[in-house]
Every structure is written in structure tokens, then in C-alpha cells.
Amino acid sequence: MLRVAMLSFAHVHANMYARQVIAHPEAELTCIWEDDAARGKTASEMFNVPVFDDLDAVLSRDDVDAVVTNAYTSQHPWIIKTALKYGKHVFTEKALTIATTDADEIVDLVNMSGVKFMISLPSRTRGETLFMKEVLDKGWLGDITMMRARVAHNASLDHWFHGGSAWFADAELAGGGALFDLGCHTVDVMRWFMGKPKSVVAKINTFSDAYPIDDNSVIVVEFESKALGILDTAWVQRSGPNTMEIYGTKGYIGRDPNGGLLLRSTELEVEGVQGYIKPAKMPDNLPMPMEQWVSAILHGTEMTITVKDGRNLTEMLERSYQAAREGREVTF
């Protein structure tokens, strides 16, 4: 059995991860570290395990093999580095860190430690995302010229963050607002699909008066391939599709607002496929990040998400905020 400690319940997904550990037939939740007494008491009673406020005491326990980190993003460097010092396997909520320098240090420490490290980027496990990556890898779109995506909801309009989740609107704790929290999954997929970035320009602002943090943004990234990536992210939009579109010299693939994907490629015309098609079968979803992590620790299986992926996401986010703050193009 993999014996797991939960390190904080600050993040809104923490309860979900704890339940995933408990539900896993080869894992068990043994204890909790928490620096907020009320939050720790609630979690301890909910999951019937002891809670402690001393991180070193938790990480030095014999019944802790691995940890799941759900602390404030600003605390990630300290918590993750301490866990690595004790040789514990690490699962962490995104983003990895706020600053790229911290992310680079964690990458080096993970590579030296030999522990199994997982950052929760579940978009990489979905069949739809895997199919789009397969289309790119097969060259069906030719040379990629642009990727455009939107991800938005109404968090600011309806004041979602309060009480225990109020820290999501504190830039010092969270790193940023809508782009950093909601946009991170799409930023990660864009970086995965498009390769190394060259530069970014951005407009990131606070449209509503709900929270003192960004809730409306557009970033434009130029990649080393000369392709462009456009992403708009918001907490101030009531409705509309969360689209993803990729254009190339030989075709197009994107989400159909009615569900599924639409694909068109001149490469397929030689096979008699004309016009737009709607692929009927996606690849099977990969195991979720938690499942991949536990299996890698216990059985040595491969993980499809790496600490370097987390580092690359942090770099994209940090440079985007810098570009908006300084009103200029920022290079990578």
C-alpha cells in the first residue's frame, strides 16, 4: 500500500484528491499537514486521520511514502523542496510555482532525487486532446500557423471565491487570477502542441470590481516555429463555447460547438476524404494523473506528465504577466 499524507486543504480540489487516494485499492491516507487550524480540523474529521501543523514532523513519519500538495501556490517551492528532502514522492496541484526560477530548482531536485513526481494537468489525459496531438504529429495539418483558444466562466460575476477559497483572488498567494488559475490548462496544452515559445504580448486586466485580481485577458504567443498562439481567458463571461482551434498549411482541427471535433485536411483528400469530417471515435482517455502517479510508484509504469511540463507552464504564465505588466513584448 502507498501511504499518503495530504499537505494542506487550501485548494478547492483537495477533497477530491483525498477521496481519490482513499478510493484507490493500493493507497491509503495516513495523515494531514495543515497550517490553518480550522481547515485542518475540518479535514481531519472528514477523513478520520490525524492532522499536524509541523511539516517536518509529518514528512519524517514512517507511515508516509508520498504526499499530495494542495497548499497556496506561493507555498509550493518550500513544501515541495521539503518533501523531496525527505525522499517522498510528490503529487501537486497546478501551477507548479509562481516563478520560473523556483520551478527550475524543483526540476533539478526531482531529477536528482529519483522520486515520482506528478503535477495535475488532466487535460493531457483526455481522448479529444490526444487525438488533436495525434493529428499534429501525423502532419495532417501541415505546418502549423496558429492556435486559438478560449476558456472562461462567470466566477467574478457570481463571486465564487470566498471563505476558504478567497486566496484565489490574492495575487501573492495564488500567483494570478483568471489566466493563472483557469487559463493554465489551456496554456499548458498550447505549449505542448506548439513547441518552444519565442515571445509573448499580453493584455491582462481587472474588468469587474469583484476581486482585486485579473479576471479578463488575452495573450498572443509567437513560437519558435513562427506559429502564433492566441488565448483569451476570463472570469467575467456568462456564456459561450470554450473553443480550441488549430490552423495549418494543410488543414484545420477544432472543437465543434455542438460537441466533438471537426477536422479538414488536404492530406486526407488523397484517401478520398473531402471537406470537413467529424471523427467518430477518439483515443481512449489515459489514466488520470493520480492513477498514473500511484501506478508509477508501486509498479514502475510510465507517466505521461512530467515535472518539466509543470516548469514550462510556469514559464509561459510568468512571461505573460510580465508582458502585460510592462506593456511590451517579452522573450523567452
C-alpha positions in Angstrom: 0.0 0.0 0.0 1.1 3.5 -0.8 0.9 5.6 2.4 0.0 9.2 1.6 -0.1 12.5 3.5 -2.2 15.4 2.4 -0.3 18.7 2.6 -2.9 21.3 3.1 -6.5 21.5 2.1 -6.3 25.1 0.8 -7.1 24.3 -2.8 -10.7 23.6 -3.8 -9.7 20.3 -5.4 -8.1 19.0 -2.2 -11.1 17.0 -1.0 -11.3 15.4 -4.5 -7.7 14.3 -4.3 -8.1 12.9 -0.8 -11.1 10.9 -2.0 -9.1 9.6 -4.9 -6.4 8.4 -2.5 -8.9 6.7 -0.2 -10.8 5.1 -3.1 -7.6 3.7 -4.7 -7.2 0.0 -3.8 -3.4 0.3 -3.4 -3.3 3.6 -1.4 -4.3 4.9 2.0 -4.4 8.4 3.6 -2.4 8.4 6.8 -2.2 12.0 8.0 -2.6 15.7 7.1 -0.3 18.7 7.4 -2.2 22.0 7.7 -1.1 25.5 8.7 -4.7 26.6 9.2 -6.2 25.2 12.4 -9.8 25.4 11.4 -9.2 24.0 7.9 -7.1 21.2 9.4 -9.8 20.3 12.0 -12.4 20.0 9.3 -10.3 17.8 7.1 -9.2 15.6 9.9 -12.8 15.0 11.0 -13.9 14.5 7.4 -11.3 11.9 6.5 -10.7 10.4 10.0 -6.9 10.8 10.0 -4.7 12.9 12.4 -3.7 16.5 11.5 -0.4 18.2 12.4 1.0 21.7 12.0 4.7 20.7 11.8 5.7 19.9 8.2 8.9 18.2 9.1 7.2 16.0 11.7 4.7 14.8 9.0 7.4 14.2 6.4 9.6 12.2 8.8 6.9 9.8 9.7 7.4 6.1 8.8 3.9 5.8 7.6 4.3 8.5 4.9 5.7 7.4 1.5 4.2 10.1 -0.6 2.4 13.5 -0.4 -0.3 15.3 -2.2 0.2 19.1 -2.2 -2.8 21.4 -2.2 -1.3 24.5 -0.5 -1.3 28.1 -1.7 0.7 28.2 -4.9 3.2 30.6 -3.2 3.9 27.8 -0.7 4.7 25.2 -3.3 8.5 25.8 -3.5 9.0 25.4 0.2 6.7 22.5 0.7 7.8 20.5 -2.4 11.5 21.0 -1.7 11.0 19.9 1.9 9.1 16.8 0.7 11.9 16.0 -1.7 14.5 16.4 1.1 12.8 13.6 2.9 12.6 11.5 -0.3 8.8 11.5 -0.5 7.0 11.0 -3.8 5.1 14.2 -4.8 1.7 14.9 -6.4 0.9 18.6 -6.7 -1.9 20.7 -7.8 -1.1 23.2 -10.6 0.6 25.6 -11.0 4.0 24.2 -10.1 5.3 27.5 -8.8 4.7 31.2 -9.5 8.3 31.9 -10.5 10.3 30.0 -13.2 13.5 30.2 -11.1 11.7 28.2 -8.4 10.4 25.7 -11.0 13.8 25.2 -12.4 15.2 24.4 -9.0 12.4 21.8 -8.4 13.1 20.2 -11.8 16.7 19.7 -10.9 15.9 18.4 -7.4 13.3 15.9 -8.8 15.7 14.7 -11.4 18.4 14.1 -8.7 16.1 12.6 -6.2 14.6 9.8 -8.3 11.2 10.3 -6.7 8.0 10.0 -8.7 6.6 13.5 -9.4 3.2 14.4 -10.8 1.6 17.7 -11.5 -2.2 17.6 -12.1 -2.7 18.6 -15.7 -5.7 16.3 -16.6 -6.3 17.9 -20.0 -3.4 15.9 -21.2 -5.2 12.6 -20.5 -8.4 13.3 -22.4 -9.1 11.5 -25.7 -10.0 14.6 -27.5 -6.7 16.3 -26.6 -4.8 13.1 -27.5 -6.5 13.0 -30.9 -5.6 16.6 -31.7 -2.0 15.9 -30.7 -2.0 12.8 -33.0 -3.3 14.9 -35.9 -0.4 17.3 -35.4 2.2 14.6 -35.1 0.9 12.9 -38.3 1.3 16.2 -40.2 -2.3 16.2 -41.3 -2.4 20.0 -40.8 0.9 20.6 -42.5 3.0 23.4 -40.9 1.0 24.9 -38.0 0.3 28.6 -38.4 -2.0 29.4 -35.5 -3.7 28.0 -32.4 -6.6 29.9 -30.9 -8.4 29.0 -27.7 -10.9 30.5 -25.2 -11.6 29.4 -21.7 -13.9 31.4 -19.5 -16.7 31.3 -16.9 -18.5 33.6 -14.5 -16.5 33.3 -11.3 -16.2 37.1 -10.8 -19.8 37.8 -11.9 -21.1 35.4 -9.3 -18.4 35.9 -6.6 -17.4 32.3 -6.4 -14.3 32.8 -4.2 -15.0 33.5 -0.5 -14.1 32.0 2.8 -11.6 29.2 2.3 -11.3 29.9 -1.4 -10.7 33.6 -1.0 -7.0 33.2 -1.6 -7.6 32.5 -5.3 -8.1 36.3 -5.6 -4.9 37.1 -3.7 -2.0 37.5 -6.3 0.7 37.0 -3.7 -0.7 33.6 -2.7 -2.2 32.4 -6.0 0.2 34.0 -8.5 -2.5 35.5 -10.6 -6.2 35.4 -11.3 -8.2 34.0 -14.2 -5.2 33.4 -16.5 -3.2 31.8 -13.8 -5.9 29.6 -12.4 -8.4 28.9 -15.2 -6.1 29.5 -18.2 -3.3 27.3 -17.0 -4.7 24.1 -18.5 -5.1 25.7 -22.0 -1.7 27.4 -21.7 -0.2 24.0 -20.9 -1.9 22.3 -23.9 -0.8 25.2 -26.2 2.8 24.8 -25.1 2.6 21.0 -25.6 1.1 21.3 -29.1 3.1 24.3 -30.4 6.6 23.7 -29.0 9.0 26.2 -27.6 7.8 29.8 -27.3 9.8 32.7 -28.6 7.9 35.8 -27.2 4.6 36.9 -25.8 2.5 40.1 -25.6 -0.5 40.3 -23.3 -3.4 42.4 -22.1 -4.4 41.3 -18.6 -6.8 43.4 -16.6 -9.4 43.5 -13.9 -12.7 44.1 -15.6 -15.1 43.7 -12.6 -14.9 45.0 -9.0 -15.5 41.6 -7.6 -11.8 40.8 -6.7 -8.5 42.7 -6.8 -7.0 40.4 -9.3 -7.1 39.8 -13.1 -10.4 38.4 -14.5 -10.1 39.2 -18.2 -7.1 38.6 -20.5 -5.7 37.9 -24.0 -2.2 36.7 -24.7 -0.5 36.3 -28.0 2.5 33.9 -28.2 4.9 33.6 -31.1 6.6 30.2 -31.1 10.0 29.4 -32.5 8.2 27.7 -35.5 6.7 31.2 -36.3 3.3 29.9 -35.4 1.1 32.1 -33.3 -1.0 31.2 -30.2 -3.9 33.3 -29.1 -5.7 32.6 -25.8 -8.4 34.6 -24.1 -9.3 33.8 -20.5 -11.9 35.3 -18.3 -14.0 35.1 -15.1 -16.4 37.7 -16.4 -18.2 35.9 -19.2 -21.7 34.4 -18.7 -21.8 32.1 -21.7 -20.1 31.0 -24.9 -18.1 27.9 -26.0 -14.7 27.1 -24.6 -13.2 26.7 -28.1 -9.8 25.4 -29.3 -8.8 25.7 -33.0 -5.6 24.8 -34.8 -4.8 26.0 -38.3 -2.1 24.8 -40.6 -1.0 25.0 -44.2 -2.8 21.7 -45.0 -5.9 21.8 -42.8 -7.7 22.6 -39.6 -8.9 20.9 -36.4 -11.1 22.4 -33.7 -13.9 21.8 -31.2 -17.3 21.7 -32.7 -19.6 23.9 -30.5 -22.2 21.1 -30.8 -19.8 18.6 -29.4 -16.8 16.6 -30.6 -14.2 17.8 -33.1 -14.1 19.0 -36.7 -11.2 18.1 -39.0 -10.3 19.0 -42.5 -7.0 18.1 -44.2 -5.7 18.1 -47.8 -3.6 15.1 -46.7 -6.8 13.1 -46.3 -8.1 14.0 -49.7 -5.8 11.5 -51.4 -7.7 8.9 -49.4 -11.0 10.2 -50.8 -12.0 12.2 -47.7 -13.4 15.5 -48.8 -14.4 18.5 -46.8 -14.9 18.6 -43.0 -15.3 15.4 -41.1 -16.4 14.8 -37.5 -14.2 12.0 -36.1 -16.5 9.4 -34.5 -14.0 7.7 -32.2 -11.5 9.4 -30.0 -8.5 7.6 -28.4 -9.3 6.2 -25.0 -8.7 8.5 -22.1 -5.4 7.9 -20.4 -5.4 7.2 -16.6 -5.9 10.3 -14.6 -2.8 12.0 -13.1 -3.4 10.5 -9.6 -3.8 7.0 -11.0 -0.6 7.4 -13.2 1.3 8.6 -10.1 0.3 5.7 -7.8 1.0 3.1 -10.5 4.4 4.6 -11.3 5.4 4.5 -7.6 4.2 0.9 -7.0 4.7 -0.7 -10.3 7.2 1.4 -12.2 4.8 2.3 -15.0 5.4 5.3 -17.2 3.8 8.7 -16.5 2.7 11.0 -19.4 3.0 14.2 -17.4 6.4 15.4 -16.1 7.8 18.0 -13.8 9.3 19.7 -16.8 5.8 20.2 -18.2 4.9 22.0 -14.9 8.0 24.1 -15.3 7.1 25.1 -18.9 3.6 26.1 -17.8 5.0 28.4 -15.1 7.4 30.0 -17.6 4.5 30.7 -20.0 2.4 32.2 -17.2 5.2 34.3 -15.7 6.3 35.8 -19.0 2.6 36.6 -20.0 2.0 38.5 -16.7 5.4 40.3 -17.2 4.4 41.3 -20.7 1.1 42.8 -19.5 2.6 44.5 -16.5 5.4 46.1 -18.6 3.4 46.8 -21.7 5.9 45.2 -24.0 6.9 42.0 -25.9 8.7 39.6 -23.6 11.1 37.0 -24.9 11.7 33.5 -23.5 
